[in-house]
Amino acid sequence: MLEAGRMIDHSAAAMKRVPFIPTPRQVQWLLIVGFVAVGYALYLRYLAIEYSPVALACDAGLQSWGCKARAVATYLFRNSVFGIAALAIAALNLVHPSIVLLSAGIVAGGAGIVLYNVGLSGLALALLILGLARPAPATE
């Protein structure tokens, strides 16, 4: 087919969409986000939730920022919020891959794995990896 003096190829090879592959800068961003999320989750788990002196002080009524963070994290992992959020974000990323959804999924999945929501968060991280095999969104 001719259009404005040039040949347009509508074959399958020309219409092939490339998979969503983050750029090196985006990979660095994902590494930073992942390490910060997992690091903070590890801090909460081992120095706020499971550390006996802090747990006893918070249970006795200490009103500090650490105790409030401990209470919020405990509420969230008891209700599987980290795992459910990670799974929902991963499903959206599977449908329409983007760096924003990938970042949010890594944060929720990493925090969920460290904070006792291993089943759902592990499935979500597997879906995030599968999302890298999906075609990139079409740009115009």
Secondary structure in CASP SS format (residue, H / E / C, confidence):
PFRMAT SS
TARGET T0000
AUTHOR 0000-0000-0000
METHOD secondary structure of the structure
MODEL  1
M C 1.00
L E 1.00
E E 1.00
A C 1.00
G C 1.00
R E 1.00
M E 1.00
I C 1.00
D C 1.00
H C 1.00
S C 1.00
A C 1.00
A C 1.00
A C 1.00
M C 1.00
K C 1.00
R C 1.00
V C 1.00
P E 1.00
F C 1.00
I C 1.00
P C 1.00
T C 1.00
P H 1.00
R H 1.00
Q H 1.00
V H 1.00
Q H 1.00
W H 1.00
L H 1.00
L H 1.00
I H 1.00
V H 1.00
G H 1.00
F H 1.00
V H 1.00
A H 1.00
V H 1.00
G H 1.00
Y H 1.00
A H 1.00
L H 1.00
Y H 1.00
L H 1.00
R H 1.00
Y H 1.00
L H 1.00
A H 1.00
I H 1.00
E C 1.00
Y C 1.00
S H 1.00
P H 1.00
V H 1.00
A H 1.00
L H 1.00
A H 1.00
C H 1.00
D H 1.00
A C 1.00
G C 1.00
L C 1.00
Q C 1.00
S C 1.00
W H 1.00
G H 1.00
C H 1.00
K H 1.00
A H 1.00
R H 1.00
A H 1.00
V H 1.00
A H 1.00
T H 1.00
Y H 1.00
L H 1.00
F H 1.00
R H 1.00
N C 1.00
S C 1.00
V H 1.00
F H 1.00
G H 1.00
I H 1.00
A H 1.00
A H 1.00
L H 1.00
A H 1.00
I H 1.00
A H 1.00
A H 1.00
L H 1.00
N H 1.00
L H 1.00
V H 1.00
H C 1.00
P C 1.00
S C 1.00
I H 1.00
V H 1.00
L H 1.00
L H 1.00
S H 1.00
A H 1.00
G H 1.00
I H 1.00
V H 1.00
A H 1.00
G H 1.00
G H 1.00
A H 1.00
G H 1.00
I H 1.00
V H 1.00
L C 1.00
Y C 1.00
N C 1.00
V H 1.00
G H 1.00
L H 1.00
S H 1.00
G H 1.00
L H 1.00
A H 1.00
L H 1.00
A H 1.00
L H 1.00
L H 1.00
I H 1.00
L H 1.00
G H 1.00
L C 1.00
A C 1.00
R C 1.00
P E 1.00
A C 1.00
P C 1.00
A C 1.00
T C 1.00
E C 1.00
END
